[in-house]
């Protein structure tokens, strides 16, 4: 398996696949409607996808909250592809982009079951944050670049 990480854009054909994967993994299991995976920052954000040959197997997004603070959101990897380093490769790519664009650190709100993954990738736990869909506890995390 050779995974390629590529930047994708809303005007490209694969963007529909990107949003579908994002919805299917991060929203559908909690009975959230199509469209709930999209927000007002998508047009200005940086989107990446992980591919196993032609198959999209992971997605993630980076946007800036300020000149110094970049934020990663909507990170998801297909179930059969987890624990193979794909998430770490996507994080590295987004951190590299954030640093190139002048960010001093990256922050994110990790789902409780993903906190260990982010800790292994150099993020520090800042504080308990919000409860999504009334059931998914999130934790604010940060990594200095």
N, C-alpha and C positions, 0 to 999 in steps of 0.2 A: 504494500500500500504506500503510495507516494502522494502526500497531501500538498496541494498548492493553495496558498492564501492570496486572494485577489481583491482589490478594491472594486466595488461595483457602484453604479450610479442609478438614480431613480428613472432616468430616461432609457436605460438599457432593458433588453428583454428579460434578463435573469432577475430583475428586481421583483417581479411578481412571485417567482419561486422563493426569493429571499423572504418576502413578507409572509408567504404561506408557511414556510418553515418556522418563522418567528411566532406566528399565531398558533400553529399546531402544537408546538412544544411549550410555549409560555402562557398561552391563554385558553386554548380549547379544553384542557383537562379541568378547568375551573368554570366551564360553561360560559365563557366570555365570547361575545359575538365577533365575527370577522369585522375588521376595522378597529377593534380595540388594541391591536398591536401597532397602530400608527399614531404618531403625535405630531405636534406643530413644529418640532425641530428636525424632522426627517429630511426636509428639503435642503437644510444647511449642514447637516451632519455628514460624517465620513462613515461609509458602510463597507464592511468586508465580508467575504464569504470563503469558507474552506471547501475545497473540491477534492473528491477522490475520483480522478479522471474527470468525467463529465458530470458526475453526481454531486450536487451541493449537499454537504453534510454538516455544515456549521455556519452560524451567522453572528455578527456583533456590530455594534455601532459606537462611534465616538463623537462627542460634541463638546463645545467649550462653554463653560459657565462664566469664565473670565479669562484674561490673558494668561494667568498662572494656572488655572484649574480646568483640567479636561475631565470629562465624565464618560465612563463606559456604561452602556445600557444594552438591553435586549440580547444578551449573549446566550446562545443555545447551540447544542450539538446533538445530532441524531442519536437516539438511544444505542443503537448497535455500534456506534463509533466513539462512545465515551471511554475514558480511561486509556486513551492512546496518544495523548499529548496534543491533540488538536486544539483544545481550549487554551493550553499554554502558548501554542504557536500564534493563535489569534490575539491573545493578550500582548505578546511580544511585539506583534505588528502594530497594534493600536498604540502601545506605549512609545514605540519608535516614531510614529507619526506625530503623536502629541509632543514629544520632545523636539522634533524638527520644527514644529510650529510654535515653540516657545513656552510650552507648559512647564511648570515647576513640579507639578504632581498630578496624579490621576486619582479620582475618587469614583466610588461606585456604591450601590446599595445591593448587597449580596443576599440572596435567599438563604435561610438558615442552613439548608442542606449543601450549600456551595461555599460556606465560610472556610472550611478546611482547604478547599482547592485554592482559594485566593491567598490564604496564609502561606501555603506552599510556594506560591508565586510571588512572595515578597510584600504582600499587602499587610497592613496593620489594622486591627479592629479599632474603630474610633468610638462607636456607640451603637446601641440598639436604635433602630429607626422605626419605620412604619410597618403596619400589618396590611398586606395586600389581600384583597378578596375575603377579608375577615379570617383568614387561616394561615397565610404565609408570612412568617416573621422575617423582616429584613434587617440587615446590619450595615451601617455606614462603614466603609473601609477606604483606606488611602495608601498610596505608594508614592514616595518621592522619586523623582526622575534624575 
